[in-house]
Amino acid sequence: MDNSLQPVRSLSIHADYRCRHSGECCTADWDVPVELPVYRSLADAVGTGRLHPAPRSADLQPFILEPELSDEAAAMLERNEHGECVFFEGGSRLCVVHRDLGHDALPATCRHFPRVAIRDGRGASIGLSHFCPTAAAMLFRDDVELSVVDAPPAFPPADYEGLVVTADELAPLLRPGVVMDLATYNAWEEHMVRRSAATSSPESVVATLARDAALVRRWVAGGPSMLDLIRALPEDVVAAATPVDLGASLRGFTLVMAAVPDDLRPAADEGGLEEAYGHFVAPVWHLWSAPLRRYIAAKAFASWTAYQGHGLLTIVRGLHVALALVRVEAARECRDARDVLDEARLLAAFRAADFALNHLAVGEDLALDWSRVELDA
């Protein structure tokens, strides 16, 4: 199949995404690999004077050339002492490559960020990393109902980079040793989004999905189909309260940090978080139910954990941990500000949580750890 002709799906809240030039991705001090054809094109443009580093990086060679680079990379983009890409222009907040040579001249990492894509037999499912401030801000919108939509205008059919699942690979697991078909998994994915859209607390969404996953994973051959079990799930919600302390959330945070490579793991900074959570976060957490539930939906949709983990409970465990990270990061923001949780601090918490989950931690290691929940079921 020509991947460029595959159907595309996204969440409704992300369907009209477009870059707002915050510059955060260009100043995050990331290693950005440059594929050989792209490197040749950019090096030629630099050599002929059609492309120049941004003024703040004018004295730097724009490319890092080392024999230790991966097979997919001919070079890396250089960064200046401030951690900025040499092609990031601070005044305009624009990428010089994008501005002067066009979108297609960019390395793949730059073309696709903040998209988090899965390509399988259903087509391309496009999520977003909320490390991008524009993506994080979309969690606060209330102008569209939360749902899965087809043919989102922001994401036309294309050869999206991400997790590519071929026809020879297994669909997501119901439980260890039992595979779902794609129609069943699609129904479960949409069910998770519908639960997230309901008017209840984010903790209740996760608790309800844990109950639902336990019911569906009871499937046995000869009984109702997995799809019928999903369709027959009860409508009621499992009530769950906001945690009164940060202990369990900090334990989840610690496990995520254990999945971060040593050279990327940030220094420990948990002092005072418990007190900050109790004073500044927990009392007002309920006021932010809607964006928190949208965040849960965003972690449930286009989830790599579905393919990397061992069952439905693993997926739900990942949602539980993602919400825990937001609590921890919200407490950190409020501790530093010595003030109550507001929209700006919650947005920063979303960004920090997704930075850890999508850009620091090794996804396969997280999925393996979360899959332990299947053994206790």
C-alpha positions as CSV (number, residue, x, y, z in Angstrom):
1,M,0.0,0.0,0.0
2,D,1.1,3.5,-0.8
3,N,1.4,5.0,2.7
4,S,0.7,8.5,1.4
5,L,-2.8,7.3,0.5
6,Q,-3.6,5.9,3.9
7,P,-6.5,7.5,5.8
8,V,-5.5,9.8,8.7
9,R,-7.2,10.2,12.1
10,S,-6.6,12.5,15.0
11,L,-8.3,13.9,18.1
12,S,-10.8,16.7,17.3
13,I,-8.9,19.1,19.6
14,H,-5.7,18.6,17.5
15,A,-7.3,18.5,14.1
16,D,-6.5,22.1,13.2
17,Y,-3.1,22.3,14.7
18,R,-0.5,24.6,13.2
19,C,2.8,25.9,14.3
20,R,2.7,29.2,16.3
21,H,6.5,29.6,16.2
22,S,7.1,29.4,19.9
23,G,10.6,28.2,19.2
24,E,10.6,25.7,22.0
25,C,11.5,22.8,19.8
26,C,14.4,24.7,18.3
27,T,15.9,25.8,21.6
28,A,15.5,22.5,23.6
29,D,19.2,21.6,23.2
30,W,18.2,18.4,21.3
31,D,20.3,16.3,19.0
32,V,18.7,16.6,15.6
33,P,19.9,14.0,13.0
34,V,20.2,15.0,9.4
35,E,19.5,12.4,6.8
36,L,22.0,12.0,4.0
37,P,19.9,13.6,1.2
38,V,18.9,16.4,3.4
39,Y,22.5,17.0,4.5
40,R,23.7,17.1,1.0
41,S,21.0,19.7,0.1
42,L,21.6,21.8,3.1
43,A,25.4,21.7,2.8
44,D,25.1,22.7,-0.8
45,A,22.8,25.6,0.2
46,V,25.3,26.8,2.8
47,G,28.2,26.4,0.4
48,T,26.6,28.5,-2.3
49,G,25.4,31.2,0.1
50,R,21.7,30.4,-0.2
51,L,21.5,29.4,3.5
52,H,23.2,30.9,6.5
53,P,23.1,30.2,10.2
54,A,21.1,32.6,12.3
55,P,23.1,35.7,13.4
56,R,23.5,34.5,17.0
57,S,25.2,31.4,15.5
58,A,27.0,33.0,12.5
59,D,30.5,31.9,13.7
60,L,29.6,28.2,14.0
61,Q,29.9,25.4,11.5
62,P,26.2,24.3,11.1
63,F,26.8,20.6,11.0
64,I,28.3,18.0,13.4
65,L,30.1,15.3,11.5
66,E,31.2,12.3,13.6
67,P,31.8,8.6,12.8
68,E,29.7,7.6,15.8
69,L,26.5,8.9,14.2
70,S,23.7,6.4,13.6
71,D,23.3,4.8,10.2
72,E,20.3,7.0,9.4
73,A,22.2,10.2,10.1
74,A,24.9,11.8,7.9
75,A,25.2,14.7,10.4
76,M,23.7,16.5,13.3
77,L,22.6,20.1,13.5
78,E,25.0,22.1,15.6
79,R,23.7,24.1,18.6
80,N,25.1,27.3,20.1
81,E,26.0,27.9,23.7
82,H,22.4,28.6,24.5
83,G,21.2,25.3,23.3
84,E,19.6,26.8,20.2
85,C,19.8,25.2,16.8
86,V,22.2,27.2,14.6
87,F,19.3,27.8,12.2
88,F,16.9,29.3,14.8
89,E,16.5,33.0,14.5
90,G,15.6,34.4,17.9
91,G,14.2,37.7,16.8
92,S,11.6,36.3,14.4
93,R,11.3,32.9,16.1
94,L,11.6,31.3,12.7
95,C,13.7,28.5,11.4
96,V,16.0,29.8,8.7
97,V,15.9,26.6,6.7
98,H,12.1,26.5,6.7
99,R,11.9,30.2,5.8
100,D,14.5,30.2,3.1
101,L,14.3,26.7,1.6
102,G,10.9,25.5,2.5
103,H,9.3,22.7,4.6
104,D,10.7,19.9,2.5
105,A,14.3,21.0,3.1
106,L,14.0,20.2,6.8
107,P,15.4,17.1,8.5
108,A,12.7,14.6,9.3
109,T,12.7,15.3,13.0
110,C,11.9,19.0,12.3
111,R,9.3,18.2,9.7
112,H,7.3,15.9,11.9
113,F,7.6,17.4,15.4
114,P,5.3,17.6,17.5
115,R,3.4,14.7,15.7
116,V,3.4,11.3,17.4
117,A,2.2,8.9,14.8
118,I,1.3,5.3,14.4
119,R,0.8,3.7,11.0
120,D,-1.0,0.4,11.0
121,G,-3.6,-1.4,9.0
122,R,-6.2,1.3,9.9
123,G,-4.1,4.1,8.4
124,A,-2.2,6.9,10.2
125,S,-3.2,7.9,13.7
126,I,-1.7,11.3,14.6
127,G,-1.2,12.5,18.2
128,L,0.8,15.4,19.4
129,S,3.6,15.9,22.0
130,H,2.4,18.4,24.5
131,F,6.0,19.5,25.0
132,C,5.0,21.8,22.2
133,P,3.3,24.8,23.9
134,T,0.8,25.2,21.0
135,A,-0.2,21.5,21.4
136,A,-0.5,21.9,25.2
137,A,-2.7,25.0,24.8
138,M,-5.1,22.9,22.7
139,L,-6.0,20.9,25.8
140,F,-7.7,23.9,27.2
141,R,-10.0,24.6,24.3
142,D,-13.7,24.2,24.7
143,D,-14.9,25.0,21.2
144,V,-15.0,21.4,19.9
145,E,-16.3,18.2,21.4
146,L,-13.6,15.7,22.3
147,S,-13.7,12.8,19.8
148,V,-11.7,11.0,17.1
149,V,-12.1,12.5,13.7
150,D,-11.2,11.4,10.2
151,A,-9.3,13.5,7.6
152,P,-8.1,16.2,10.0
153,P,-7.2,19.3,8.0
154,A,-3.9,19.8,9.8
155,F,-2.7,16.3,8.8
156,P,-3.2,15.5,5.1
157,P,-2.3,12.0,3.9
158,A,1.5,11.7,4.0
159,D,4.3,9.3,4.9
160,Y,4.3,10.2,8.6
161,E,7.3,9.1,10.7
162,G,6.5,7.2,13.8
163,L,5.7,3.7,14.9
164,V,5.1,1.7,11.7
165,V,3.2,-1.6,12.2
166,T,3.4,-3.9,9.1
167,A,0.9,-6.5,8.2
168,D,3.2,-9.2,9.4
169,E,3.3,-7.8,13.0
170,L,0.7,-8.5,15.7
171,A,-2.1,-6.1,16.5
172,P,-2.3,-4.9,20.2
173,L,-2.8,-7.6,22.9
174,L,-6.0,-8.0,24.9
175,R,-4.0,-9.6,27.6
176,P,-0.7,-11.6,27.5
177,G,-0.9,-14.2,24.8
178,V,-4.3,-13.0,23.3
179,V,-4.3,-10.7,20.3
180,M,-7.1,-8.3,19.3
181,D,-7.9,-7.6,15.7
182,L,-7.6,-4.0,14.5
183,A,-11.4,-3.4,14.5
184,T,-11.6,-4.4,18.1
185,Y,-8.6,-2.3,19.1
186,N,-10.1,0.6,17.2
187,A,-13.3,0.3,19.2
188,W,-11.3,0.2,22.4
189,E,-9.3,3.3,21.5
190,E,-12.5,5.2,20.7
191,H,-14.0,4.0,23.9
192,M,-11.1,5.4,25.9
193,V,-11.6,8.8,24.2
194,R,-15.4,8.7,24.9
195,R,-14.8,8.0,28.5
196,S,-12.4,10.9,28.7
197,A,-15.0,13.2,27.2
198,A,-17.5,12.4,29.9
199,T,-18.2,14.9,32.7
200,S,-16.2,13.3,35.6
201,S,-12.9,13.7,37.3
202,P,-9.7,12.6,35.5
203,E,-9.1,10.0,38.3
204,S,-12.6,8.6,37.7
205,V,-11.9,8.3,33.9
206,V,-8.8,6.2,34.7
207,A,-10.6,4.1,37.3
208,T,-13.5,3.5,34.9
209,L,-11.2,2.5,32.1
210,A,-9.4,0.1,34.5
211,R,-12.8,-1.5,35.3
212,D,-13.7,-1.6,31.6
213,A,-10.4,-3.2,30.6
214,A,-10.8,-5.9,33.3
215,L,-14.2,-6.7,31.9
216,V,-13.1,-6.9,28.3
217,R,-10.0,-8.9,29.0
218,R,-12.2,-11.7,30.4
219,W,-13.0,-12.7,26.8
220,V,-12.9,-16.5,26.1
221,A,-13.2,-18.3,22.8
222,G,-16.8,-19.4,22.1
223,G,-18.4,-16.5,24.1
224,P,-19.3,-13.0,23.0
225,S,-16.7,-11.4,20.7
226,M,-14.3,-8.8,22.1
227,L,-16.1,-6.2,20.1
228,D,-19.4,-7.1,21.6
229,L,-17.9,-7.0,25.1
230,I,-16.7,-3.4,24.4
231,R,-20.1,-2.4,23.1
232,A,-21.8,-3.9,26.2
233,L,-19.6,-2.1,28.8
234,P,-21.6,-0.4,31.5
235,E,-22.4,3.3,31.2
236,D,-21.8,4.1,34.9
237,V,-18.6,5.7,36.1
238,V,-16.3,4.4,38.8
239,A,-15.9,7.3,41.2
240,A,-12.3,8.1,42.2
241,A,-11.2,11.0,44.3
242,T,-8.3,13.4,43.8
243,P,-5.3,11.9,45.8
244,V,-4.9,13.7,49.1
245,D,-1.1,13.4,48.9
246,L,1.6,13.1,46.3
247,G,3.2,9.8,47.4
248,A,1.8,7.5,44.8
249,S,2.4,10.1,42.0
250,L,6.0,10.5,43.1
251,R,6.5,6.8,42.9
252,G,5.2,6.8,39.4
253,F,7.5,9.7,38.5
254,T,10.5,7.8,39.9
255,L,9.7,4.8,37.7
256,V,9.5,7.0,34.6
257,M,12.8,8.5,35.5
258,A,14.3,5.0,35.8
259,A,13.4,4.5,32.1
260,V,15.4,7.7,31.1
261,P,19.0,7.0,30.0
262,D,21.6,8.2,32.5
263,D,22.9,11.0,30.3
264,L,19.5,12.5,29.8
265,R,18.0,12.0,33.3
266,P,17.5,15.4,35.0
267,A,18.9,16.1,38.5
268,A,16.6,15.2,41.3
269,D,14.4,18.1,42.3
270,E,11.6,16.7,44.5
271,G,12.1,18.8,47.6
272,G,9.0,20.5,48.9
273,L,6.7,19.0,46.3
274,E,4.5,17.2,48.8
275,E,3.8,20.4,50.7
276,A,3.2,22.4,47.4
277,Y,0.7,19.8,46.2
278,G,-1.3,19.9,49.4
279,H,-1.3,23.7,49.5
280,F,-1.5,24.8,45.9
281,V,-2.6,21.9,43.7
282,A,-5.0,19.5,45.4
283,P,-7.5,22.1,46.6
284,V,-8.1,23.4,43.1
285,W,-7.4,20.2,41.0
286,H,-11.1,19.7,40.3
287,L,-11.3,23.1,38.5
288,W,-9.1,21.7,35.8
289,S,-10.9,18.5,35.1
290,A,-11.7,19.3,31.5
291,P,-8.1,19.8,30.3
292,L,-6.9,16.9,32.4
293,R,-9.4,14.6,30.8
294,R,-8.4,15.8,27.4
295,Y,-4.8,15.0,28.3
296,I,-5.8,11.5,29.2
297,A,-7.6,11.2,25.8
298,A,-4.4,12.4,24.1
299,K,-2.3,9.8,25.8
300,A,-4.9,7.1,25.0
301,F,-5.1,7.9,21.3
302,A,-2.3,6.8,18.9
303,S,-0.6,5.2,21.9
304,W,2.6,3.3,21.2
305,T,2.1,1.5,24.5
306,A,-0.8,-0.4,22.8
307,Y,1.8,-2.1,20.6
308,Q,4.7,-2.2,23.0
309,G,2.8,-3.4,26.0
310,H,1.0,-6.7,26.9
311,G,-2.6,-5.8,27.2
312,L,-5.4,-3.3,27.9
313,L,-4.5,-3.0,31.5
314,T,-1.0,-1.9,30.4
315,I,-2.5,0.9,28.4
316,V,-4.6,2.1,31.3
317,R,-1.6,1.9,33.6
318,G,0.2,4.2,31.3
319,L,-2.7,6.7,31.5
320,H,-2.5,6.4,35.3
321,V,1.2,7.2,35.3
322,A,0.8,10.1,32.8
323,L,-1.8,11.7,35.1
324,A,0.6,11.2,38.1
325,L,3.4,13.0,36.2
326,V,1.1,16.0,35.6
327,R,0.4,16.1,39.4
328,V,4.1,16.1,40.2
329,E,4.9,18.7,37.6
330,A,2.0,20.9,38.7
331,A,3.3,20.7,42.2
332,R,6.8,21.7,41.0
333,E,5.4,24.7,39.1
334,C,3.4,25.8,42.1
335,R,6.3,25.2,44.5
336,D,8.6,27.4,42.5
337,A,5.9,30.1,42.1
338,R,4.7,29.8,45.7
339,D,1.2,30.2,44.2
340,V,-1.9,28.2,43.4
341,L,-2.3,26.1,40.2
342,D,-3.5,28.2,37.3
343,E,-3.7,27.7,33.5
344,A,-0.2,28.7,32.8
345,R,1.2,26.4,35.5
346,L,-0.9,23.5,34.4
347,L,0.2,24.1,30.8
348,A,3.8,24.0,31.9
349,A,3.0,20.7,33.8
350,F,1.6,19.1,30.7
351,R,4.7,20.2,28.8
352,A,7.0,18.7,31.4
353,A,5.1,15.5,31.7
354,D,5.2,14.9,27.9
355,F,8.8,15.9,27.7
356,A,9.6,13.0,30.1
357,L,7.2,10.5,28.5
358,N,7.8,11.3,24.9
359,H,11.3,12.6,24.7
360,L,13.4,11.4,27.7
361,A,12.1,7.9,28.7
362,V,12.6,4.9,26.5
363,G,9.0,3.9,25.5
364,E,9.7,0.2,25.4
365,D,11.1,0.2,28.9
366,L,8.0,2.1,30.2
367,A,5.7,-0.4,28.4
368,L,7.5,-3.3,30.0
369,D,7.2,-1.8,33.4
370,W,3.6,-1.0,33.0
371,S,2.9,-4.5,31.7
372,R,3.5,-5.9,35.1
373,V,-0.1,-5.0,35.9
374,E,-1.2,-7.8,33.7
375,L,0.4,-10.4,36.0
376,D,-1.7,-9.3,38.9
377,A,-5.0,-9.4,37.0
